[in-house]
Amino acid sequence: MAESNQQPNRKARRSAEGGNVNGEAHNGQPMTDPRCPTCAVEMEPTTVTTDGAGTLYVKTKRDGGILKRLGLGDYATLDSFCCPECGLVRQYADLDD
């Protein structure tokens, strides 16, 4: 197997069932699972939480406006993956254009 150190294409980070790694509906785009840069094995979807305080997200430069009314405000959710070999956790922001 070839080792891949690249972040998955952000438009191709969806599960085959049409949801994100947490099973939520998300544009129905297929997902390619990332590989661990250390172990070169497929990373597994996981959930990162802050003791039940809600969904983790990152603030983006989107200013809201019509995008916010369409549910595309200035926050992006995070998809999390964990390496089953070394425990490395990576998170990718859902930055659909």
C-alpha positions as CSV (number, residue, x, y, z in Angstrom):
1,M,0.0,0.0,0.0
2,A,1.3,3.5,-0.8
3,E,1.6,5.9,2.0
4,S,-0.4,9.1,1.8
5,N,0.5,12.2,3.8
6,Q,-2.2,14.4,2.2
7,Q,-5.4,15.7,3.7
8,P,-8.4,14.2,1.9
9,N,-10.0,16.4,-0.7
10,R,-12.5,18.5,1.3
11,K,-15.3,17.8,-1.2
12,A,-14.6,14.1,-1.0
13,R,-14.7,13.7,2.8
14,R,-18.2,12.2,3.0
15,S,-19.3,8.7,3.8
16,A,-20.8,6.4,1.1
17,E,-24.1,6.6,2.9
18,G,-24.4,10.3,2.2
19,G,-23.5,11.4,5.7
20,N,-20.5,12.7,7.5
21,V,-18.4,10.5,9.8
22,N,-20.9,11.1,12.6
23,G,-23.8,9.8,10.4
24,E,-25.4,13.2,9.9
25,A,-26.7,14.1,6.4
26,H,-24.2,16.1,4.4
27,N,-24.6,16.7,0.7
28,G,-24.5,13.0,-0.2
29,Q,-20.9,13.2,-1.4
30,P,-18.7,10.1,-1.1
31,M,-15.9,10.1,1.5
32,T,-12.3,8.9,1.2
33,D,-11.0,8.0,4.6
34,P,-7.6,9.6,5.5
35,R,-4.5,7.5,6.2
36,C,-2.2,8.0,9.3
37,P,1.0,9.8,8.2
38,T,2.9,7.8,10.8
39,C,1.5,4.2,10.4
40,A,0.1,4.4,6.8
41,V,-3.1,2.7,7.9
42,E,-6.6,3.9,7.4
43,M,-7.8,6.2,10.2
44,E,-11.2,5.4,11.7
45,P,-14.0,7.9,12.2
46,T,-14.3,9.0,15.8
47,T,-16.2,11.6,17.8
48,V,-14.3,14.3,19.7
49,T,-16.3,15.9,22.5
50,T,-15.9,18.5,25.2
51,D,-17.8,16.7,27.9
52,G,-21.2,17.0,26.3
53,A,-20.9,20.7,25.7
54,G,-22.0,20.4,22.1
55,T,-20.5,20.0,18.6
56,L,-17.0,21.1,17.9
57,Y,-16.6,23.7,15.1
58,V,-14.2,26.3,13.7
59,K,-15.0,29.9,12.9
60,T,-14.6,30.7,9.2
61,K,-14.3,33.9,7.3
62,R,-17.8,33.6,5.9
63,D,-19.8,36.6,7.0
64,G,-23.2,35.1,7.1
65,G,-25.7,37.1,5.0
66,I,-27.6,34.9,2.5
67,L,-25.3,32.0,3.3
68,K,-26.3,32.1,6.9
69,R,-30.0,32.1,6.0
70,L,-29.3,29.0,3.9
71,G,-27.7,27.3,6.9
72,L,-24.1,28.0,5.8
73,G,-23.2,30.5,8.4
74,D,-19.7,31.4,9.5
75,Y,-19.0,28.2,11.4
76,A,-17.7,24.8,10.0
77,T,-18.2,21.5,11.8
78,L,-15.2,19.1,12.2
79,D,-14.9,15.5,11.0
80,S,-12.6,13.6,13.3
81,F,-10.4,10.5,12.6
82,C,-8.2,8.3,14.9
83,C,-5.4,6.0,14.0
84,P,-6.1,2.5,15.4
85,E,-2.3,1.8,15.6
86,C,-0.8,4.9,17.2
87,G,-3.8,6.9,18.4
88,L,-3.1,10.0,16.3
89,V,-6.3,12.1,16.0
90,R,-6.9,14.4,13.1
91,Q,-9.8,16.8,12.5
92,Y,-10.9,18.3,9.2
93,A,-13.2,21.3,8.9
94,D,-16.2,20.8,6.6
95,L,-15.4,23.7,4.3
96,D,-17.9,23.1,1.4
97,D,-17.6,25.9,-1.1
